[in-house]
Amino acid sequence: MSLGKLMKERTFGFALFLFLFLFLISITFFFLSSGKTVDLPYYFSLAGRSDVSTTEPSDANDAPVPPGKDSPALKARKSNFPTPPALDIAWRPCEGVLAADYIPCLDNYKAIKRLPTRRHMEHRERHCPKPAPLRCLVPLPKGYKRPLPWPKSRDMIWYDNVPHPKLVEYKKDQNWVRKEGDQFVFPGGGTQFKDGVSNYASFIHKTVPIIHWGRQIRVALDVGCGVASFGGYLLDKQVLTMSIAPKDEHEAQIQFALERGIPAFLSVIGTQQLVFPDNAFDLVHCARCRVHWDADGGKPLLELNRVLRPGGFFIWSATPVYQDDQRDAKVWKCQIPFSPITNLHAAAIITMTISSMLFSHPFLAYTAAVSALTEAMCWKVVAKTMDSTGIGLVIYQKPENPSCYEKRPQNNPPLCDQNDQHNISWYTPLLNCITRLPLDKQGKVIKWPVTWPYRLSSLPVSMPLEPGVVEQYKADNRRWTELVSDTYLMKLNISWPSFRNIMDMNAGYGGFAAALIDLPYWVMNVVPVHEEDTLSIIYDRGLIGVYHDWCESFNTYPRTYDLLHSSFLFKALSERCDLIDVGVEIDRIVRPGGYLLVFDTIEMINKLTAILKSLHWSVKIHQAQYLVAQKSLWRPTS
C-alpha cells in the first residue's frame, strides 16, 4: 500500500504511527540542539539484549576494547552502584581505661563478679552481656599507626599499637619480648627455645622422625602460647598453628601475636570445650603452660584427647628456669611413665618436653593420679630425652584403633556415649569420658590425611561420601578459585598487598582460604554454629578455624584483622539478631584501613551499607552483589 493511499484513507493505525514518528523526531532534534544526552540506566538499556554492544565510545587516545570486554568507562558504571544513605546513629566511644582493648564477652565484669567460683578458670571464659551491651565504638590507642608488614612484623611491632609494657617486665627473665625505642622486639625463642624455634623443632623431628613438619604435620594447637613465637616460626616449615591463651595477667599476649601476624585466638581450658571439632589437630604443643591437667578428674587432659587426631601430636616443654616451682615440678613428674616405641608409623603421638627437675621431686600421689589417667586413655610414652640446653622431651602416643579401650581392666574413664559427642563445641561442658575414635561407614578408624600440600585439594577424610556431596564440594572449590582469582583479586580495587590476617566469617568448606593459599596471608575460618558443620573438613584440608555465633562478640582483641569476608551470611543472621550490633563487632575487629568484603544479595548489601556509612566507612558496591567497605580512622568523641 502506497503512502498516498494511506494518507487518503486516514486509518487510525497510520495516524498513531505518524504521531509517534513525529514525536521521536522532535525529541531527538531537541536533545541534539541543546547538547544534552540521554543516559539510560545500564540494567535498563543493555540487560538481556544480545544485539547491543557493551563497548562505549572512547577518547581518541583510548586503546580499542576487544569484543566481549568492558571498556573502562562501562566498568566504572558497573562498579559504582548507587549506595543508600547512612543510618542516623549517634555513636559514642567505649569508656574506661581499658576501652581500647574491649572484648564484650570476655570483659563482662558484672557477670564475672557474680561467679560462685573461679577454681576452674570460669572467670576467663565467655560471659556475654544479656541483653546486648550498649553500642559503643572502641577508641584507638594514642599514636596508633599502620602495622608493620609481614614478615617484618614477626620480629617487631609498633609499641603504640599495643602499649602494654607489663609483659616485658613480667617475663623479663624469659626474654619473650623487649621494648626498644618505639617498638616491641621479639627474640624468637627466649629461655624456652634458647637455640631458636627452628632448632627446637628439628630436635623433636630427630627424636621422632615421624614428626615430619609441613608434611604429616600441618595443623597444630599451641596451648598457653605466650606471644606465639613457636607458631610464628613454624610457618617457615609450612605448619599452620592455632596459638591460644586466655585474657589474663599475661597482659595482651594474644594481641601481641595477632599484631605480629601470627594466627592466635583467646581461649582457655576451663569448664567448657575448646571451640574446635573432635580429632582436628595433627599436633598439640604446650611450652610449660600452666594448665592443671589433673583438675576435675582430668577433664582438661581428656579435652586434649578429644581435639587430637588419631595420628596427631602434643608437645609440652619446660626449662630448668622452673625447677624450683613445685607445682610445675609435680606436673612434669607425673608425665614420666615410660613405654618403648612401638608402631610409630601409624600411631598418633603426643610430644611433651620436660626439664631435669622431673627426676628430683617425688610427688608420688599426684604422679599416680595423672599417670593412671594417661594409661587409661591408652596413651603410651614412646620416647624420652633431653637436649643440650636442658629441654627434655617426652613423647606420648594416642591409639590408632579402639582395641586398647576394649582391653582395659576397668572402663574408667568410660568411652563417651555417641549421644554425648557433639562435634559443634559451643558452650559445651567438658566431658569426663574418652572421645571415641572417628569411624567410616565400614567401621574402620578414619585414616590420616595425605601429606601437605596434597591434602588441601584431596577429598577430606571426614567428608561423608553421600550422593551429591562430593560433587558439591568439588564445585564449591572451583567456584571459589575462579571468584578469588578473577574478581576479588583483580576487579574490586582492594589493597591486598597490605594484608596479613584475614577472617572468613562463614567459611563453608574453606574454599576462600584455599584459593588464597599461595599468598602471604593466613585465614581464620569461622563456621557459624547455626549453619552446616564443615569445620572438620576444613581441618582435614590443612586449614584452621573455630565455631562462633555472630550474634555475639568474637574472641579477639580490637583491630586484629585486615579483612573480614562473608558469603550470603547476613540474611539468616538478621533473623536472629540486629545487624547494627554485628556491624559494631565488625568495626571492633577490623584494623583502620582494613576491609569488609561481602558477597550477598543487594537487599542485604544495602542494609549493611547504611550501617557502615554511619560508622564513617567508605563503601562501594560492585555489580550489585559485592560490597567493598574500608574502615577509616574516625572515632566518635565523647
Beta strands, then each sheet from edge to edge (+ up, - down):
strand 1: 156-158
strand 2: 178-180
strand 3: 183-185
strand 4: 219-223
strand 5: 240-245
strand 6: 264-266
strand 7: 281-287
strand 8: 308-317
strand 9: 348-352
strand 10: 380-386
strand 11: 392-398
strand 12: 501-504
strand 13: 522-528
strand 14: 545-548
strand 15: 561-567
strand 16: 590-599
strand 17: 618-622
strand 18: 626-630
sheet 1: 1+ 3- 2+
sheet 2: 6+ 5+ 4+ 7+ 8+
sheet 3: 9+ 11- 10+
sheet 4: 14+ 13+ 12+ 15+ 16+ 18- 17+
end
